[in-house]
Amino acid sequence: MLHVIAAFVSTGIVGAAETPTPTPTPTPAVNPDLVTPGVVGFIATAFVAIAVILLVWDMMRRIRRGRVRADIREELDAEEQAVRAVEATETDDDEVDAAGDGRDAPQPPRS
């Protein structure tokens, strides 16, 4: 059986399909040093990254400051409303009809 296989290979019936066809290797037409960013590209990218980091840092600081100011403003408004409510309650208490009969309180006689 090996003799038959060897005969097919030697005659080219099987061997012709197995021989590789040469493929051309492409030659690089572009210089890799000209298309890579290099040091200048790295510096430009680093500059943009640092600028973005600083801008985000400043924005967060401003947002935090605005929130604190809003909280303080709300606390001051709440205190002011509480003072007004106490004053209004005291004024209302002074004007309440003590006898409950719907008439004004009698005025003390003048001497």
C-alpha positions in Angstrom: 0.0 0.0 0.0 2.9 2.4 0.7 4.2 1.7 -2.8 1.0 2.9 -4.3 0.9 6.1 -2.3 4.6 6.8 -3.2 3.8 6.3 -6.8 1.0 8.8 -6.8 3.2 11.3 -5.0 6.1 10.8 -7.4 3.9 11.1 -10.5 2.5 14.4 -9.3 -1.1 13.5 -9.0 -1.2 14.1 -5.2 1.9 16.1 -4.9 0.8 18.9 -7.2 -1.9 19.9 -4.8 0.4 19.9 -1.9 3.1 22.2 -3.2 2.7 25.7 -1.9 2.4 28.5 -4.3 4.8 31.3 -3.6 3.1 34.5 -2.2 4.7 37.8 -2.6 5.6 39.5 0.7 4.5 43.1 0.8 7.2 45.7 1.2 6.5 48.5 3.6 5.9 51.6 1.5 5.4 53.9 4.5 8.1 54.8 6.9 6.9 53.9 10.4 8.8 56.8 12.0 6.7 59.2 10.0 3.3 57.9 10.9 3.8 57.3 14.7 3.1 60.2 17.0 6.5 60.1 18.7 7.6 62.4 21.5 5.6 65.4 20.2 2.4 63.4 20.1 3.0 62.1 23.6 3.6 65.6 24.9 0.5 67.0 23.2 -1.7 64.2 24.6 -0.2 64.6 28.1 -0.9 68.4 27.9 -4.5 67.8 26.9 -5.0 65.2 29.7 -3.5 67.5 32.4 -5.7 70.4 31.2 -8.8 68.3 31.4 -7.9 67.0 34.9 -7.3 70.6 36.1 -10.6 71.8 34.6 -12.6 69.0 36.2 -10.9 69.7 39.5 -11.8 73.4 39.3 -15.4 72.6 38.2 -15.9 70.2 41.2 -14.6 72.9 43.6 -17.0 75.5 42.2 -20.0 73.1 42.4 -19.1 72.2 46.0 -18.8 75.9 46.9 -22.2 76.6 45.4 -23.8 73.7 47.3 -22.4 75.0 50.6 -23.6 78.5 49.9 -27.1 77.2 49.1 -27.2 75.2 52.3 -26.2 78.2 54.4 -28.7 80.4 52.6 -31.5 77.8 53.3 -30.5 77.7 57.0 -30.6 81.5 57.3 -34.0 81.6 55.6 -35.3 78.9 57.9 -34.1 80.9 61.0 -35.6 84.1 59.7 -39.0 82.3 59.1 -38.8 80.9 62.6 -38.2 84.4 64.1 -41.2 85.8 62.1 -43.4 82.9 63.2 -42.5 83.6 66.9 -43.2 87.3 66.5 -46.5 86.6 64.8 -47.5 84.2 67.5 -46.7 86.7 70.2 -48.7 89.4 68.4 -51.6 87.1 68.0 -51.5 86.2 71.7 -51.7 89.8 72.7 -54.8 90.4 70.6 -56.8 87.3 71.8 -60.1 88.0 73.6 -59.4 87.0 77.2 -63.1 86.7 78.1 -64.0 84.8 74.9 -67.2 86.8 74.4 -66.2 88.5 71.2 -66.0 92.0 72.7 -63.0 94.0 73.2 -61.6 94.0 76.7 -62.9 96.8 78.8 -60.6 99.7 79.1 -59.5 100.6 82.6 -61.0 103.9 83.8 -59.0 107.0 83.4 -58.4 109.1 86.4 
